[in-house]
Amino acid sequence: MKPGTLLALLIGLQGAAAVTHSLKYFYTASSGVPNFPEFVTVGLVDEAQISHYDSNTRRAEPKQDWMSRVTAERADYWERETGNFVGSQQVFKGNIEIAKQRFNQTGGVHIYQNMYGCEWDDETNEINGFYQFGYDGEDFIAFDLKTQTWIAPKRQAEITKRKWDNDKLFNAQKKNYLTQICIEWLKKYVDFGKSSLQRTELPSVSLLQKTPSSPVSCHATGFHPKGASLFWRKDGEELHEDVDHGEILHNNDGTFQMSVDLKLSSVTPEDWRRYDCVFQLSGVEDDIVTGLDKAAIRTNWGKTGIRSNEETESADPTVPIIVAVVVLALVLVAAIGFAIYKKKNAKRPPSPVSDPTVEQQMLPS
């Protein structure tokens, strides 16, 4: 349950191969963050966003066409979701104020988050569930599914841990939700969206360099599913030194991008031919191999004058990342200051925690 770095949001599907599917929800309350909603929720299935709500629009809405199949079972589904999120918004607004009191804080920027969901291996049927809270970028409290108790890494969370550990019904409901209801709806969602979620798309791979002394970045974009690896090799052996792996990022079309940098300070020109970049996609047998070739590197140095839009977009290695971040701004706000972790009504999906015994004051004073 240890966090990683900031949002890289989330496990892709594989065609015929076994895969771990996931259903995750992120609730984010913020205080003092300009130009952002004070409350945002995001739902994800196998890393694809399925739902969104924020305190500015005050409306829950689907983010995948195949989510329309949910309303076939319950026509007022999104109206009910909206009402539940409005209630959650008030609870979280109160929680962030209580957290500020716990930490002896007044003004400033503060983020309070809840991430919960489940995972299911479609081959072994192994399941897992998680329910955890973070405050200002650090773990605050998390549910231990095996022991049905709460882990409080922060002294300020101990009062919450004592209250929740003593509430056996509350914890039993959490376990039931994570291991049964959540899993049932995860399987249903995977079936709803299988044509989209289970597609395979190969990336375009480019070599990018900012300046003559900069590392060469091997950049792959447009791939799906997310289960992929990208690395540099020398003489056929994977390199672990002088390389820097970037995080997997979302593209606005539902595909992904990633990059890995190779430092050239110790590489002589005659040795360039010994290096190549390898992209591997889950469920795909053949690798995409790109040799280190100076002529193939896209760069924005050594040129004068005004370049065309096409030249600018292809040469600047920061463009794909900037585009991805801008397009996903409202998704990413659901992870500001809080990292993505590894991995009650049965008639409706589990996006809002609407059961009054569950949606209680999260941080009791």
Protein Blocks (a to p, Z undefined) as FASTA:
>chain_A
ZZcdddfeiadddfkbccdddddddddddehiahiafbdcdddeehiafbdcdfklopac
dfbfklmmmmmmomklmmmmmmmmmmmmmmmmmmmmmmmmmnopaedcdddddddddddd
fklopacddddddeehiafbdcdfklopacdfbfklmmmmmmmmmmmmlmmmmmmmmmmm
mmmmmmmmmmmmmmmmmpccddddddddfblkbccddddehiacfbdcddddeehiacfe
hpacddddddfkopacddddddfklpcfklmmmpccddddehiabacdddddfklpccfe
hiecjddfklmmmmmmklmmmmmmmmmmmmmmmmgoiacdddddfkbcckbacbfklmcc
fbaZZ
